[in-house]
Amino acid sequence: MRFVILGGVAAMVLSATPASAKPPAPAQLAEAVLTPEDLGDGYTDNPKRPREALDKDSAHTKACRTAIGRLKPLLRSKAAAFIDKQGKPSGLRQFALGATPAGLASWQAAGKAMARDCAGVDKSTKKRKEGIKRLSVGRVGTWVYAIRYSDHPQEFARPIHAQDVVLMRVGQAVTLVVSDGYFGTFDPALSRRAARLAAAKLKEAQV
């Protein structure tokens, strides 16, 4: 009897695993990425479709460049959003992919590498504060890793370039949210708000 009961439990576990581990289809994800309307008034589609996170010059170190390079499969995703702040050189982009349990583990390792190898990069001088630090965007998704790059010459009131890179898991999907701005237009609160909205939409798409 003991073996029968154990066998039944094992069968239940095995039968539940494929459904719970099934990645969402690309079409599902394409419908679940952010839109300008999600962010509110003043946002519009970005026709340029920039598929990049932190560039090589901003990453500075070999370790950080390698970590950012691990995000390339996400940057190629067809489930993507490109949004601009109207009239300003700022906005955000989002990329999403479904993943198997093994794939999710690999993406988490990529997030850890980004946080470890990029946060702490400091290229500041007496006249310029430039570097990368860890960023908190709140408790969103199963896990989340985020960094902020900032280039702030002392003669300006605000950074001439800043960028947030947020990688998180939501269910059986991973998503990358990149928020940036030039010449004092960067919104430091946007990535946190966008991450929360993106997580909610991806979660709903997988119900």
Residue frames relative to the residue before (quaternion, step in Angstrom):
aa qw qx qy qz dx dy dz
M 1.0000 0.0000 0.0000 0.0000 0.00 0.00 0.00
R 0.6263 0.5596 -0.3332 0.4286 3.57 0.99 -0.88
F 0.6763 0.4909 -0.2938 0.4639 3.58 0.99 -0.89
V 0.6173 0.5475 -0.3400 0.4512 3.56 1.09 -0.72
I 0.6597 0.5073 -0.3021 0.4649 3.57 0.96 -0.93
L 0.6686 0.4983 -0.3004 0.4631 3.56 0.91 -0.94
G 0.6420 0.5297 -0.3178 0.4543 3.52 1.03 -0.84
G 0.6456 0.5241 -0.3125 0.4591 3.56 1.04 -0.79
V 0.6416 0.5128 -0.3192 0.4728 3.57 1.00 -0.83
A 0.6540 0.5182 -0.3136 0.4533 3.56 0.94 -0.92
A 0.6418 0.5262 -0.3216 0.4558 3.56 1.00 -0.82
M 0.6373 0.5273 -0.3252 0.4583 3.57 1.03 -0.82
V 0.6573 0.5159 -0.3044 0.4573 3.57 0.96 -0.90
L 0.6836 0.4950 -0.2860 0.4537 3.54 0.91 -0.98
S 0.6661 0.5053 -0.3099 0.4527 3.56 0.99 -0.80
A 0.6742 0.4959 -0.2981 0.4590 3.58 1.14 -0.60
T 0.5803 0.6506 -0.3632 0.3289 3.56 1.12 -0.64
P 0.6803 0.5003 -0.3372 0.4161 3.64 0.72 -0.90
A 0.6576 0.5158 -0.3191 0.4468 3.59 0.95 -0.85
S 0.7088 0.4664 -0.2692 0.4556 3.56 0.86 -0.95
A 0.7297 0.4256 -0.2368 0.4799 3.57 1.16 -0.59
K 0.4738 0.6918 -0.4360 0.3270 3.60 1.25 0.02
P 0.3788 -0.7331 0.5110 0.2406 3.61 -0.65 1.03
P 0.5278 -0.6123 0.4694 0.3551 3.61 -1.09 0.57
A 0.5425 -0.6283 0.4532 0.3248 3.56 -1.12 0.68
P 0.6406 -0.5389 0.3755 0.3977 3.60 -1.13 0.54
A 0.6343 0.5367 -0.3346 0.4445 3.59 1.03 -0.76
Q 0.6141 0.5410 -0.3376 0.4650 3.58 1.07 -0.73
L 0.6923 0.4842 -0.2737 0.4596 3.54 0.89 -0.97
A 0.6241 0.5515 -0.3408 0.4362 3.57 1.02 -0.78
E 0.6751 0.4751 -0.2829 0.4884 3.57 1.13 -0.68
A 0.7131 0.4907 -0.2415 0.4385 3.58 1.21 -0.50
V 0.5244 0.6247 -0.4363 0.3800 3.62 1.19 -0.08
L 0.6675 -0.5377 0.3514 0.3766 3.54 -1.25 0.44
T 0.1900 -0.7431 0.6295 0.1240 3.53 -1.29 0.52
P 0.6564 -0.4896 0.3692 0.4395 3.62 -1.17 0.28
E 0.6298 0.5544 -0.3308 0.4320 3.58 1.06 -0.75
D 0.5976 0.5707 -0.3579 0.4349 3.58 1.12 -0.62
L 0.7183 0.4536 -0.2416 0.4690 3.56 1.06 -0.75
G 0.5696 -0.6266 0.3696 0.3825 3.57 1.25 -0.26
D 0.7700 -0.3531 0.2597 0.4636 3.54 -1.33 -0.16
G 0.7682 0.3913 -0.2734 0.4266 3.53 -1.17 0.64
Y 0.6643 0.4618 -0.3162 0.4954 3.60 1.25 0.09
T 0.0399 -0.8016 0.5960 -0.0254 3.55 -1.10 0.76
D 0.6347 -0.5150 0.4008 0.4139 3.57 -1.26 0.24
N 0.3018 -0.7243 0.5918 0.1846 3.53 -1.15 0.72
P 0.2972 -0.8020 0.4892 0.1707 3.64 -0.32 1.18
K 0.5775 0.6171 -0.3758 0.3801 3.60 1.18 -0.35
R 0.1902 -0.8385 0.4926 0.1343 3.61 1.21 -0.47
P 0.1016 0.8302 -0.5430 0.0747 3.65 0.66 0.98
R 0.1350 -0.8016 0.5805 0.0469 3.57 -0.63 1.13
E 0.4919 0.6278 -0.4589 0.3916 3.55 0.32 1.28
A 0.2770 -0.6894 0.6346 0.2128 3.50 -1.32 0.43
L 0.8160 -0.1379 0.1236 0.5476 3.60 -0.90 -0.85
D 0.3644 -0.7461 0.5078 0.2296 3.62 -0.74 0.99
K 0.7119 -0.4905 0.3052 0.3994 3.55 -1.29 0.38
D 0.6596 0.5150 -0.3173 0.4461 3.58 0.97 -0.83
S 0.6769 0.4793 -0.2913 0.4767 3.59 1.02 -0.76
A 0.6291 0.5397 -0.3357 0.4475 3.58 1.09 -0.68
H 0.2243 -0.8425 0.4558 0.1792 3.58 1.20 -0.71
T 0.8239 0.2363 -0.1301 0.4985 3.62 0.48 -1.10
K 0.6215 -0.5476 0.4108 0.3811 3.55 -1.24 0.50
A 0.6526 0.5256 -0.3207 0.4416 3.58 0.94 -0.86
C 0.6720 0.4810 -0.2993 0.4769 3.59 0.94 -0.85
R 0.6344 0.5249 -0.3354 0.4577 3.59 0.96 -0.79
T 0.6438 0.5154 -0.3180 0.4676 3.58 1.00 -0.81
A 0.6506 0.5181 -0.3124 0.4591 3.57 0.96 -0.87
I 0.6693 0.4803 -0.2963 0.4833 3.59 0.92 -0.87
G 0.6060 0.5772 -0.3417 0.4276 3.57 1.09 -0.69
R 0.6119 0.5655 -0.3468 0.4308 3.59 1.15 -0.56
L 0.6140 0.5610 -0.3430 0.4366 3.59 1.25 -0.23
K 0.4209 0.7613 -0.4330 0.2360 3.61 1.24 -0.25
P 0.6334 0.5230 -0.3714 0.4329 3.68 0.87 -0.69
L 0.6356 0.5121 -0.3291 0.4749 3.58 1.07 -0.66
L 0.6590 0.5298 -0.3085 0.4358 3.58 0.95 -0.85
R 0.6699 0.4795 -0.2961 0.4833 3.59 1.23 -0.37
S 0.4370 0.7344 -0.4409 0.2744 3.59 1.24 -0.15
K 0.4532 -0.6750 0.5174 0.2671 3.56 -1.13 0.75
A 0.6194 0.4813 -0.3394 0.5192 3.57 1.26 -0.35
A 0.3163 0.7612 -0.4848 0.2925 3.55 0.14 1.29
A 0.1560 -0.7628 0.6214 0.0878 3.54 -1.26 0.54
F 0.0847 -0.7784 0.6218 0.0172 3.56 -1.04 0.84
I 0.0552 0.8355 -0.5324 0.1246 3.55 -0.29 1.28
D 0.1627 -0.7904 0.5874 0.0615 3.55 -0.95 0.93
K 0.4217 -0.6105 0.5920 0.3146 3.50 -1.33 0.36
Q 0.4899 -0.7031 0.4259 0.2904 3.56 -0.60 1.13
G 0.8548 0.1454 -0.1306 0.4807 3.53 -0.92 1.02
K 0.7203 0.3889 -0.2458 0.5192 3.59 1.24 0.13
P 0.4545 -0.6729 0.5030 0.2959 3.61 -1.12 0.59
S 0.5580 0.5632 -0.4099 0.4510 3.56 0.65 1.15
G 0.2620 0.7569 -0.5720 0.1769 3.55 -1.26 0.37
L 0.3643 -0.7186 0.5330 0.2585 3.55 -1.16 -0.53
R 0.1498 -0.7451 0.6377 0.1258 3.49 -1.39 0.23
Q 0.1417 -0.7878 0.5971 0.0523 3.54 -1.15 0.67
F 0.0712 -0.7752 0.6275 0.0151 3.53 -1.11 0.81
A 0.0482 -0.8185 0.5724 -0.0058 3.60 -0.93 0.85
L 0.0302 -0.7788 0.6265 -0.0060 3.55 -1.16 0.75
G 0.3770 -0.6634 0.5864 0.2720 3.55 -1.19 0.56
A 0.0533 -0.8172 0.5738 0.0025 3.58 -1.11 0.59
T 0.4919 -0.6162 0.5327 0.3075 3.52 -1.27 0.58
P 0.6945 -0.4422 0.3261 0.4646 3.62 -1.18 0.14
A 0.6511 0.4980 -0.3218 0.4737 3.60 0.97 -0.79
G 0.6491 0.5175 -0.3116 0.4624 3.56 1.01 -0.80
L 0.6388 0.5278 -0.3217 0.4581 3.57 1.01 -0.81
A 0.6356 0.5206 -0.3233 0.4696 3.57 1.04 -0.78
S 0.6449 0.5161 -0.3144 0.4679 3.57 1.03 -0.79
W 0.6601 0.4962 -0.3096 0.4715 3.59 0.99 -0.77
Q 0.6234 0.5198 -0.3522 0.4659 3.58 1.03 -0.66
A 0.6231 0.5264 -0.3352 0.4714 3.57 1.03 -0.74
A 0.6314 0.5232 -0.3279 0.4692 3.59 1.07 -0.74
G 0.6477 0.5172 -0.3149 0.4624 3.57 1.01 -0.79
K 0.6418 0.5156 -0.3159 0.4716 3.55 0.99 -0.83
A 0.6489 0.5177 -0.3171 0.4586 3.58 0.98 -0.84
M 0.6332 0.5307 -0.3303 0.4564 3.58 1.00 -0.81
A 0.6884 0.4781 -0.2817 0.4671 3.57 0.87 -0.97
R 0.6864 0.4929 -0.2790 0.4562 3.58 0.99 -0.84
D 0.8000 0.3650 -0.1634 0.4474 3.57 0.76 -1.06
C 0.7038 0.4258 -0.2754 0.4975 3.59 1.19 -0.32
A 0.6480 0.4963 -0.3314 0.4732 3.60 0.90 -0.85
G 0.7366 0.3736 -0.2902 0.4834 3.56 -0.82 0.97
V 0.4854 0.6293 -0.4493 0.4081 3.58 1.26 -0.17
D 0.0324 0.8120 -0.5771 0.0805 3.58 -0.70 1.09
K 0.0026 0.8043 -0.5917 0.0539 3.55 -0.56 1.21
S 0.2634 0.8049 -0.4908 0.2047 3.55 1.18 0.59
T 0.1479 -0.7406 0.6470 0.1051 3.51 -1.30 0.53
K 0.7290 -0.4054 0.2952 0.4658 3.57 -1.25 -0.09
K 0.7728 0.3479 -0.1732 0.5017 3.56 1.09 -0.68
R 0.7809 0.2622 -0.1254 0.5529 3.56 1.25 -0.06
K 0.1841 -0.7508 0.6233 0.1175 3.57 -0.98 0.87
E 0.1488 0.7846 -0.5821 0.1531 3.54 -0.53 1.20
G 0.3894 0.7197 -0.5108 0.2638 3.55 -0.82 0.93
I 0.4203 -0.6776 0.5523 0.2434 3.52 -1.40 -0.07
K 0.0203 -0.7943 0.6071 -0.0050 3.56 -0.98 0.85
R 0.5977 -0.5292 0.4481 0.4023 3.54 -1.29 0.28
L 0.1770 -0.7845 0.5901 0.0710 3.52 -1.16 0.68
S 0.2401 -0.7469 0.6014 0.1511 3.56 -1.04 0.79
V 0.0802 -0.7990 0.5951 0.0321 3.57 -0.84 1.00
G 0.6495 -0.5197 0.3129 0.4584 3.56 1.25 0.33
R 0.6208 -0.5409 0.4176 0.3842 3.55 -1.34 0.01
V 0.2152 0.7611 -0.5751 0.2088 3.54 -0.11 1.33
G 0.8245 0.2030 -0.1564 0.5045 3.57 -1.02 0.77
T 0.6917 -0.4376 0.3701 0.4395 3.53 -1.37 -0.17
W 0.7582 -0.1078 0.0615 0.6401 3.54 1.13 -0.75
V 0.0611 -0.7927 0.6062 0.0197 3.56 -1.21 0.49
Y 0.0603 -0.7646 0.6415 0.0179 3.55 -1.11 0.83
A 0.0486 0.8244 -0.5571 0.0879 3.58 -0.79 0.98
I 0.0819 -0.7756 0.6251 0.0322 3.53 -1.19 0.71
R 0.1888 -0.7599 0.6080 0.1315 3.57 -1.30 0.37
Y 0.1824 -0.7504 0.6290 0.0895 3.54 -0.92 1.03
S 0.0333 0.8003 -0.5976 0.0353 3.58 -1.01 0.79
D 0.0844 -0.7598 0.6440 0.0298 3.54 -1.08 0.89
H 0.0847 0.8367 -0.5206 0.1473 3.55 -0.25 1.32
P 0.1857 -0.7771 0.5943 0.0917 3.61 -0.13 1.26
Q 0.5726 -0.6543 0.3750 0.3214 3.58 -0.95 0.84
E 0.6377 0.5530 -0.3419 0.4131 3.59 1.14 -0.50
F 0.6851 0.4393 -0.2869 0.5053 3.59 1.28 -0.12
A 0.5320 -0.6465 0.4497 0.3110 3.56 -1.12 0.71
R 0.7911 0.1532 -0.0650 0.5886 3.58 1.12 -0.68
P 0.6680 -0.5055 0.3444 0.4240 3.62 -1.18 0.38
I 0.4275 -0.6789 0.5256 0.2829 3.57 -1.10 0.67
H 0.7792 0.0043 -0.0357 0.6257 3.57 1.27 -0.30
A 0.1034 0.7662 -0.6299 0.0739 3.55 -0.99 0.89
Q 0.0164 -0.8075 0.5889 -0.0303 3.54 -1.11 0.69
D 0.1888 -0.7469 0.6287 0.1061 3.54 -1.08 0.87
V 0.0930 -0.7677 0.6324 0.0447 3.57 -1.05 0.84
V 0.0169 -0.8194 0.5692 -0.0654 3.57 -0.52 1.23
L 0.0460 -0.7804 0.6235 -0.0071 3.57 -0.77 1.08
M 0.1241 0.8099 -0.5633 0.1064 3.59 -0.73 1.01
R 0.3561 -0.6961 0.5818 0.2240 3.50 -1.33 0.42
V 0.0035 -0.7584 0.6517 -0.0089 3.53 -1.07 0.87
G 0.8137 -0.0686 0.0051 0.5772 3.58 -0.35 1.21
Q 0.7589 -0.3082 0.2615 0.5106 3.57 -0.78 -1.07
A 0.6188 0.5082 -0.3539 0.4833 3.55 1.14 0.66
V 0.2042 -0.7250 0.6365 0.1663 3.52 -1.30 0.41
T 0.0606 -0.8004 0.5958 0.0290 3.55 -1.09 0.65
L 0.2286 -0.7515 0.6093 0.1085 3.51 -1.18 0.75
V 0.0705 -0.7814 0.6199 0.0135 3.56 -0.80 1.05
V 0.0522 -0.7950 0.6042 -0.0154 3.56 -0.72 1.12
S 0.0318 -0.7930 0.6078 -0.0248 3.57 -0.66 1.13
D 0.1158 0.8146 -0.5622 0.0836 3.59 -0.80 0.91
G 0.0386 -0.7881 0.6139 0.0219 3.53 -1.32 0.23
Y 0.2398 -0.7708 0.5799 0.1100 3.54 -1.18 0.71
F 0.8609 0.1774 -0.1177 0.4621 3.53 -1.33 0.49
G 0.7635 -0.4186 0.1947 0.4515 3.52 0.83 1.07
T 0.5689 0.6240 -0.3786 0.3790 3.62 1.24 0.16
F 0.4488 0.7131 -0.4484 0.2983 3.61 1.24 -0.12
D 0.2340 -0.7563 0.5996 0.1177 3.56 -0.98 0.96
P 0.2933 -0.8078 0.4821 0.1706 3.64 -0.22 1.19
A 0.6727 0.4912 -0.3010 0.4643 3.60 1.22 -0.33
L 0.5154 0.6965 -0.4030 0.2946 3.60 1.20 -0.36
S 0.6735 0.5122 -0.3235 0.4236 3.59 0.82 -0.89
R 0.6308 0.5268 -0.3349 0.4609 3.59 1.02 -0.73
R 0.6743 0.4800 -0.2887 0.4812 3.57 0.93 -0.91
A 0.6664 0.5074 -0.2999 0.4567 3.57 0.95 -0.89
A 0.6310 0.5321 -0.3352 0.4542 3.59 1.00 -0.77
R 0.6538 0.5106 -0.3097 0.4646 3.57 0.96 -0.83
L 0.6752 0.4849 -0.2888 0.4750 3.58 0.94 -0.90
A 0.6513 0.5220 -0.3114 0.4543 3.58 0.98 -0.87
A 0.6471 0.5216 -0.3178 0.4563 3.57 0.96 -0.85
A 0.6602 0.5129 -0.3098 0.4529 3.58 0.93 -0.87
K 0.6768 0.4894 -0.2989 0.4615 3.60 0.94 -0.83
L 0.6677 0.4880 -0.3073 0.4708 3.58 0.96 -0.78
K 0.6220 0.5327 -0.3381 0.4637 3.57 1.04 -0.70
E 0.6656 0.5068 -0.2939 0.4623 3.57 0.92 -0.92
A 0.6570 0.5312 -0.3096 0.4362 3.58 1.01 -0.79
Q 0.7246 0.4346 -0.2380 0.4790 3.58 1.19 -0.46
V 0.4338 0.6959 -0.4648 0.3340 3.59 1.27 0.14
